[in-house]
Amino acid sequence: MIYSIFVRSSFLLKTLVLSAVFISCVSAQTPEEKGYEIAERFDLSDTGFVTSSVFLRMTLSDRRGRETVRELQIDTLEKEGEGNGDRSMTRF
């Protein structure tokens, strides 16, 4: 039983030390490098959907109970290849 506790605490200690080393390596980036990395990951995550279309119906009501219905359609087309330039059109 004592051996089991020692093995668990040893594993926990190793995990904590490795985590601290990893965090210190990650935080060694300058703010500019970290910002560039975040922007690059966002740019990569924004690819692959090719096209999307969304239809929205919004019902607005005032205090008197009168209702107005608004409809929107949003179409997005992703530009192929590298670079920015996705196109979107909103119809209402």
SEMIPA-404539 format. One record per residue: x negated, y, z negated of N, C-alpha, C in turn; residue in one letter; residue number from 1. Coordinates in Angstrom, 3 decimals. Last residue first. Layout:
REM residues N
<r n_px="X" n_py="Y" n_pz="Z" ca_px="X" ca_py="Y" ca_pz="Z" c_px="X" c_py="Y" c_pz="Z" residu="A" num="NUM"/>
...
//
This chain:
REM residues 92
<r n_px="32.505" n_py="40.992" n_pz="47.188" ca_px="33.573" ca_py="41.198" ca_pz="46.215" c_px="34.731" c_py="41.908" c_pz="46.839" residu="F" num="92"/>
<r n_px="29.524" n_py="39.194" n_pz="47.662" ca_px="30.769" ca_py="39.703" ca_pz="48.258" c_px="31.809" c_py="39.849" c_pz="47.175" residu="R" num="91"/>
<r n_px="26.109" n_py="39.328" n_pz="47.810" ca_px="27.248" ca_py="39.305" ca_pz="46.898" c_px="28.437" c_py="39.932" c_pz="47.600" residu="T" num="90"/>
<r n_px="23.351" n_py="37.515" n_pz="48.812" ca_px="24.427" ca_py="38.391" ca_pz="49.259" c_px="25.590" c_py="38.214" c_pz="48.289" residu="M" num="89"/>
<r n_px="19.792" n_py="37.151" n_pz="48.936" ca_px="21.088" ca_py="36.930" ca_pz="48.283" c_px="22.091" c_py="37.945" c_pz="48.778" residu="S" num="88"/>
<r n_px="16.758" n_py="35.532" n_pz="49.679" ca_px="17.812" ca_py="36.464" ca_pz="50.083" c_px="19.089" c_py="36.122" c_pz="49.341" residu="R" num="87"/>
<r n_px="13.358" n_py="35.597" n_pz="48.710" ca_px="14.653" ca_py="34.938" ca_pz="48.669" c_px="15.718" c_py="35.978" c_pz="48.991" residu="D" num="86"/>
<r n_px="10.807" n_py="36.684" n_pz="48.735" ca_px="11.699" ca_py="37.005" ca_pz="49.827" c_px="12.977" c_py="36.205" c_pz="49.841" residu="G" num="85"/>
<r n_px="7.337" n_py="35.856" n_pz="48.209" ca_px="8.671" ca_py="36.243" ca_pz="47.773" c_px="9.556" c_py="36.469" c_pz="48.981" residu="N" num="84"/>
<r n_px="5.259" n_py="32.970" n_pz="48.997" ca_px="5.608" ca_py="34.381" ca_pz="48.904" c_px="7.041" c_py="34.604" c_pz="48.471" residu="G" num="83"/>
<r n_px="5.269" n_py="30.172" n_pz="51.261" ca_px="4.742" ca_py="30.922" ca_pz="50.129" c_px="5.281" c_py="32.352" c_pz="50.146" residu="E" num="82"/>
<r n_px="8.265" n_py="28.536" n_pz="52.512" ca_px="6.858" ca_py="28.893" ca_pz="52.483" c_px="6.503" c_py="29.700" c_pz="51.256" residu="G" num="81"/>
<r n_px="11.548" n_py="29.921" n_pz="53.028" ca_px="10.599" ca_py="28.811" ca_pz="53.076" c_px="9.177" c_py="29.325" c_pz="53.063" residu="E" num="80"/>
<r n_px="13.692" n_py="31.585" n_pz="50.828" ca_px="12.764" ca_py="31.719" ca_pz="51.949" c_px="11.771" c_py="30.560" c_pz="51.896" residu="K" num="79"/>
<r n_px="16.892" n_py="30.532" n_pz="49.891" ca_px="15.475" ca_py="30.606" ca_pz="49.559" c_px="14.644" c_py="30.687" c_pz="50.828" residu="E" num="78"/>
<r n_px="19.817" n_py="32.272" n_pz="49.544" ca_px="19.060" ca_py="31.447" ca_pz="50.474" c_px="17.586" c_py="31.631" c_pz="50.170" residu="L" num="77"/>
<r n_px="22.868" n_py="32.571" n_pz="47.891" ca_px="21.420" ca_py="32.747" ca_pz="47.812" c_px="20.746" c_py="31.773" c_pz="48.758" residu="T" num="76"/>
<r n_px="25.917" n_py="34.242" n_pz="47.419" ca_px="25.171" ca_py="33.262" ca_pz="48.204" c_px="23.695" c_py="33.597" c_pz="48.114" residu="D" num="75"/>
<r n_px="28.677" n_py="34.753" n_pz="45.514" ca_px="27.252" ca_py="35.062" ca_pz="45.566" c_px="26.553" c_py="33.925" c_pz="46.302" residu="I" num="74"/>
<r n_px="31.753" n_py="36.258" n_pz="45.370" ca_px="31.040" ca_py="35.117" ca_pz="45.927" c_px="29.590" c_py="35.544" c_pz="46.088" residu="Q" num="73"/>
<r n_px="34.374" n_py="37.205" n_pz="43.185" ca_px="33.022" ca_py="37.419" ca_pz="43.691" c_px="32.513" c_py="36.127" c_pz="44.304" residu="L" num="72"/>
<r n_px="37.373" n_py="38.821" n_pz="42.354" ca_px="36.716" ca_py="37.629" ca_pz="42.868" c_px="35.372" c_py="38.007" c_pz="43.462" residu="E" num="71"/>
<r n_px="39.481" n_py="39.910" n_pz="39.787" ca_px="38.351" ca_py="40.238" ca_pz="40.662" c_px="37.708" c_py="38.926" c_pz="41.088" residu="R" num="70"/>
<r n_px="42.660" n_py="40.852" n_pz="38.771" ca_px="41.781" ca_py="39.737" ca_pz="39.110" c_px="40.720" c_py="40.219" c_pz="40.084" residu="V" num="69"/>
<r n_px="44.128" n_py="42.356" n_pz="36.026" ca_px="43.546" ca_py="42.585" ca_pz="37.341" c_px="42.565" c_py="41.450" c_pz="37.593" residu="T" num="68"/>
<r n_px="47.027" n_py="42.663" n_pz="33.996" ca_px="45.846" ca_py="41.920" ca_pz="34.418" c_px="45.433" c_py="42.305" c_pz="35.829" residu="E" num="67"/>
<r n_px="48.389" n_py="44.190" n_pz="31.128" ca_px="48.267" ca_py="44.153" ca_pz="32.587" c_px="46.961" c_py="43.472" c_pz="32.960" residu="R" num="66"/>
<r n_px="48.501" n_py="44.486" n_pz="28.427" ca_px="48.737" ca_py="43.156" ca_pz="28.959" c_px="48.685" c_py="43.072" c_pz="30.470" residu="G" num="65"/>
<r n_px="47.777" n_py="46.826" n_pz="27.312" ca_px="49.201" ca_py="46.668" ca_pz="27.609" c_px="49.530" c_py="45.299" c_pz="28.196" residu="R" num="64"/>
<r n_px="45.034" n_py="46.720" n_pz="27.205" ca_px="45.791" ca_py="46.606" ca_pz="25.956" c_px="47.277" c_py="46.375" c_pz="26.193" residu="R" num="63"/>
<r n_px="44.105" n_py="44.723" n_pz="30.105" ca_px="44.045" ca_py="45.910" ca_pz="29.248" c_px="44.921" c_py="45.690" c_pz="28.018" residu="D" num="62"/>
<r n_px="41.997" n_py="42.244" n_pz="31.547" ca_px="43.299" ca_py="42.633" ca_pz="30.993" c_px="43.114" c_py="43.830" c_pz="30.076" residu="S" num="61"/>
<r n_px="40.609" n_py="40.573" n_pz="34.303" ca_px="40.485" ca_py="41.680" ca_pz="33.351" c_px="41.872" c_py="42.033" c_pz="32.837" residu="L" num="60"/>
<r n_px="39.230" n_py="37.693" n_pz="35.369" ca_px="40.517" ca_py="38.297" ca_pz="35.065" c_px="40.305" c_py="39.328" c_pz="33.970" residu="T" num="59"/>
<r n_px="37.254" n_py="36.604" n_pz="37.977" ca_px="37.246" ca_py="37.280" ca_pz="36.689" c_px="38.610" c_py="37.945" c_pz="36.505" residu="M" num="58"/>
<r n_px="35.788" n_py="34.019" n_pz="39.590" ca_px="37.069" ca_py="34.715" ca_pz="39.467" c_px="37.124" c_py="35.278" c_pz="38.058" residu="R" num="57"/>
<r n_px="33.155" n_py="33.227" n_pz="41.794" ca_px="33.597" ca_py="33.653" ca_pz="40.465" c_px="34.963" c_py="34.310" c_pz="40.556" residu="L" num="56"/>
<r n_px="31.138" n_py="30.924" n_pz="43.381" ca_px="32.400" ca_py="31.651" ca_pz="43.485" c_px="32.871" c_py="31.957" c_pz="42.075" residu="F" num="55"/>
<r n_px="27.971" n_py="30.548" n_pz="44.790" ca_px="28.756" ca_py="30.603" ca_pz="43.552" c_px="30.005" c_py="31.422" c_pz="43.818" residu="V" num="54"/>
<r n_px="25.542" n_py="28.635" n_pz="46.369" ca_px="26.709" ca_py="29.479" ca_pz="46.558" c_px="27.556" c_py="29.392" c_pz="45.299" residu="S" num="53"/>
<r n_px="22.176" n_py="28.235" n_pz="47.461" ca_px="23.236" ca_py="28.040" ca_pz="46.475" c_px="24.357" c_py="29.015" c_pz="46.767" residu="S" num="52"/>
<r n_px="19.311" n_py="26.566" n_pz="48.827" ca_px="20.433" ca_py="27.490" ca_pz="48.950" c_px="21.439" c_py="27.216" c_pz="47.835" residu="T" num="51"/>
<r n_px="16.674" n_py="25.637" n_pz="47.735" ca_px="16.985" ca_py="25.919" ca_pz="49.134" c_px="18.142" c_py="26.898" c_pz="49.268" residu="V" num="50"/>
<r n_px="15.421" n_py="24.944" n_pz="45.386" ca_px="16.877" ca_py="24.845" ca_pz="45.431" c_px="17.433" c_py="25.086" c_pz="46.822" residu="F" num="49"/>
<r n_px="12.623" n_py="25.252" n_pz="45.396" ca_px="13.199" ca_py="23.937" ca_pz="45.535" c_px="14.708" c_py="23.870" c_pz="45.606" residu="G" num="48"/>
<r n_px="11.371" n_py="27.554" n_pz="42.911" ca_px="11.391" ca_py="26.969" ca_pz="44.245" c_px="12.137" c_py="25.645" c_pz="44.230" residu="T" num="47"/>
<r n_px="10.857" n_py="28.646" n_pz="40.476" ca_px="11.916" ca_py="29.276" ca_pz="41.254" c_px="12.022" c_py="28.680" c_pz="42.659" residu="D" num="46"/>
<r n_px="8.634" n_py="27.642" n_pz="39.339" ca_px="9.909" ca_py="27.081" ca_pz="38.890" c_px="11.078" c_py="27.602" c_pz="39.701" residu="S" num="45"/>
<r n_px="6.626" n_py="29.191" n_pz="40.441" ca_px="6.738" ca_py="27.795" ca_pz="40.854" c_px="8.083" c_py="27.191" c_pz="40.456" residu="L" num="44"/>
<r n_px="7.085" n_py="31.591" n_pz="39.078" ca_px="7.164" ca_py="31.569" ca_pz="40.534" c_px="7.330" c_py="30.145" c_pz="41.051" residu="D" num="43"/>
<r n_px="6.575" n_py="30.788" n_pz="36.448" ca_px="7.915" ca_py="31.233" ca_pz="36.828" c_px="8.095" c_py="31.164" c_pz="38.340" residu="F" num="42"/>
<r n_px="3.827" n_py="30.254" n_pz="36.603" ca_px="4.757" ca_py="29.167" ca_pz="36.285" c_px="6.179" c_py="29.527" c_pz="36.674" residu="R" num="41"/>
<r n_px="2.922" n_py="32.863" n_pz="37.167" ca_px="2.677" ca_py="31.792" ca_pz="38.130" c_px="3.621" c_py="30.606" c_pz="37.872" residu="E" num="40"/>
<r n_px="3.640" n_py="34.228" n_pz="34.839" ca_px="4.218" ca_py="34.633" ca_pz="36.122" c_px="4.060" c_py="33.537" c_pz="37.170" residu="A" num="39"/>
<r n_px="2.011" n_py="32.865" n_pz="32.989" ca_px="3.471" ca_py="32.840" ca_pz="32.840" c_px="4.145" c_py="33.194" c_pz="34.160" residu="I" num="38"/>
<r n_px="-0.534" n_py="33.531" n_pz="33.979" ca_px="-0.125" ca_py="32.134" ca_pz="33.903" c_px="1.395" c_py="32.013" c_pz="33.797" residu="E" num="37"/>
<r n_px="-0.520" n_py="36.316" n_pz="33.657" ca_px="-0.632" ca_py="35.754" ca_pz="35.006" c_px="-0.167" c_py="34.303" c_pz="35.019" residu="Y" num="36"/>
<r n_px="-0.412" n_py="36.442" n_pz="30.856" ca_px="0.663" ca_py="37.011" ca_pz="31.674" c_px="0.663" c_py="36.452" c_pz="33.082" residu="G" num="35"/>
<r n_px="-2.883" n_py="35.290" n_pz="30.217" ca_px="-1.649" ca_py="34.654" ca_pz="29.765" c_px="-0.463" c_py="35.151" c_pz="30.584" residu="K" num="34"/>
<r n_px="-4.619" n_py="37.155" n_pz="31.334" ca_px="-4.627" ca_py="35.768" ca_pz="31.811" c_px="-3.337" c_py="35.050" c_pz="31.432" residu="E" num="33"/>
<r n_px="-3.968" n_py="39.417" n_pz="29.805" ca_px="-3.786" ca_py="39.448" ca_pz="31.258" c_px="-3.727" c_py="38.034" c_pz="31.832" residu="E" num="32"/>
<r n_px="-4.683" n_py="38.664" n_pz="27.196" ca_px="-3.278" ca_py="38.931" ca_pz="27.515" c_px="-2.999" c_py="38.938" c_pz="29.027" residu="P" num="31"/>
<r n_px="-7.024" n_py="35.920" n_pz="27.454" ca_px="-6.734" ca_py="37.343" ca_pz="27.312" c_px="-5.256" c_py="37.554" c_pz="27.618" residu="T" num="30"/>
<r n_px="-7.038" n_py="32.863" n_pz="25.612" ca_px="-6.796" ca_py="33.616" ca_pz="26.835" c_px="-6.618" c_py="35.092" c_pz="26.516" residu="Q" num="29"/>
<r n_px="-7.096" n_py="31.481" n_pz="23.307" ca_px="-8.344" ca_py="32.143" ca_pz="23.675" c_px="-8.188" c_py="32.948" c_pz="24.965" residu="A" num="28"/>
<r n_px="-4.884" n_py="29.995" n_pz="22.788" ca_px="-4.808" ca_py="31.402" ca_pz="22.434" c_px="-6.092" c_py="32.159" c_pz="22.760" residu="S" num="27"/>
<r n_px="-5.798" n_py="27.467" n_pz="23.533" ca_px="-4.739" ca_py="28.110" ca_pz="24.314" c_px="-4.710" c_py="29.606" c_pz="24.027" residu="V" num="26"/>
<r n_px="-7.668" n_py="26.925" n_pz="21.550" ca_px="-8.086" ca_py="26.962" ca_pz="22.963" c_px="-7.067" c_py="27.700" c_pz="23.811" residu="C" num="25"/>
<r n_px="-6.095" n_py="26.954" n_pz="19.277" ca_px="-7.158" ca_py="27.952" ca_pz="19.392" c_px="-7.657" c_py="28.049" c_pz="20.823" residu="S" num="24"/>
<r n_px="-4.447" n_py="24.770" n_pz="19.820" ca_px="-3.859" ca_py="26.112" ca_pz="19.710" c_px="-4.934" c_py="27.178" c_pz="19.855" residu="I" num="23"/>
<r n_px="-6.356" n_py="22.688" n_pz="19.748" ca_px="-5.598" ca_py="22.965" ca_pz="20.971" c_px="-5.022" c_py="24.379" c_pz="20.952" residu="F" num="22"/>
<r n_px="-7.185" n_py="22.818" n_pz="17.072" ca_px="-8.159" ca_py="23.025" ca_pz="18.144" c_px="-7.443" c_py="23.392" c_pz="19.434" residu="V" num="21"/>
<r n_px="-4.764" n_py="22.222" n_pz="15.785" ca_px="-5.421" ca_py="23.510" ca_pz="15.541" c_px="-6.432" c_py="23.826" c_pz="16.634" residu="A" num="20"/>
<r n_px="-4.340" n_py="19.616" n_pz="16.720" ca_px="-3.379" ca_py="20.672" ca_pz="17.033" c_px="-4.006" c_py="22.050" c_pz="16.860" residu="S" num="19"/>
<r n_px="-6.511" n_py="18.289" n_pz="15.560" ca_px="-6.414" ca_py="18.377" ca_pz="17.024" c_px="-5.432" c_py="19.464" c_pz="17.451" residu="L" num="18"/>
<r n_px="-5.780" n_py="18.595" n_pz="12.852" ca_px="-7.038" ca_py="19.152" ca_pz="13.351" c_px="-6.984" c_py="19.310" c_pz="14.861" residu="V" num="17"/>
<r n_px="-3.326" n_py="17.202" n_pz="12.749" ca_px="-3.384" ca_py="18.622" ca_pz="12.406" c_px="-4.647" c_py="19.282" c_pz="12.954" residu="L" num="16"/>
<r n_px="-4.177" n_py="14.609" n_pz="13.456" ca_px="-3.193" ca_py="15.309" ca_pz="14.275" c_px="-3.226" c_py="16.808" c_pz="14.010" residu="T" num="15"/>
<r n_px="-5.876" n_py="14.009" n_pz="11.310" ca_px="-6.412" ca_py="14.079" ca_pz="12.674" c_px="-5.473" c_py="14.848" c_pz="13.596" residu="K" num="14"/>
<r n_px="-3.951" n_py="14.041" n_pz="9.233" ca_px="-5.066" ca_py="14.975" ca_pz="9.215" c_px="-5.667" c_py="15.134" c_pz="10.609" residu="L" num="13"/>
<r n_px="-2.340" n_py="11.883" n_pz="9.996" ca_px="-1.774" ca_py="13.226" ca_pz="9.884" c_px="-2.870" c_py="14.279" c_pz="9.917" residu="L" num="12"/>
<r n_px="-4.188" n_py="9.791" n_pz="9.792" ca_px="-3.577" ca_py="10.092" ca_pz="11.085" c_px="-3.009" c_py="11.506" c_pz="11.093" residu="F" num="11"/>
<r n_px="-4.639" n_py="9.915" n_pz="7.038" ca_px="-5.750" ca_py="10.110" ca_pz="7.960" c_px="-5.225" c_py="10.471" c_pz="9.342" residu="S" num="10"/>
<r n_px="-2.139" n_py="9.295" n_pz="6.061" ca_px="-2.666" ca_py="10.628" ca_pz="5.793" c_px="-3.848" c_py="10.936" c_pz="6.708" residu="S" num="9"/>
<r n_px="-1.954" n_py="6.634" n_pz="7.024" ca_px="-0.975" ca_py="7.649" ca_pz="7.426" c_px="-1.527" c_py="9.055" c_pz="7.216" residu="R" num="8"/>
<r n_px="-4.124" n_py="5.451" n_pz="5.705" ca_px="-4.074" ca_py="5.443" ca_pz="7.171" c_px="-3.117" c_py="6.509" c_pz="7.662" residu="V" num="7"/>
<r n_px="-3.367" n_py="5.819" n_pz="3.007" ca_px="-4.603" ca_py="6.411" ca_pz="3.505" c_px="-4.590" c_py="6.499" c_pz="5.028" residu="F" num="6"/>
<r n_px="-1.038" n_py="4.275" n_pz="2.938" ca_px="-0.943" ca_py="5.717" ca_pz="2.680" c_px="-2.183" c_py="6.422" c_pz="3.213" residu="I" num="5"/>
<r n_px="-2.219" n_py="1.761" n_pz="3.390" ca_px="-1.204" ca_py="2.277" ca_pz="4.304" c_px="-1.054" c_py="3.797" c_pz="4.146" residu="S" num="4"/>
<r n_px="-3.833" n_py="1.493" n_pz="1.147" ca_px="-4.462" ca_py="1.537" ca_pz="2.470" c_px="-3.486" c_py="2.144" c_pz="3.483" residu="Y" num="3"/>
<r n_px="-1.906" n_py="1.270" n_pz="-0.806" ca_px="-2.793" ca_py="2.433" ca_pz="-0.829" c_px="-3.468" c_py="2.604" c_pz="0.521" residu="I" num="2"/>
<r n_px="-0.827" n_py="-1.188" n_pz="0.000" ca_px="0.000" ca_py="0.000" ca_pz="0.000" c_px="-0.871" c_py="1.250" c_pz="0.000" residu="M" num="1"/>
//
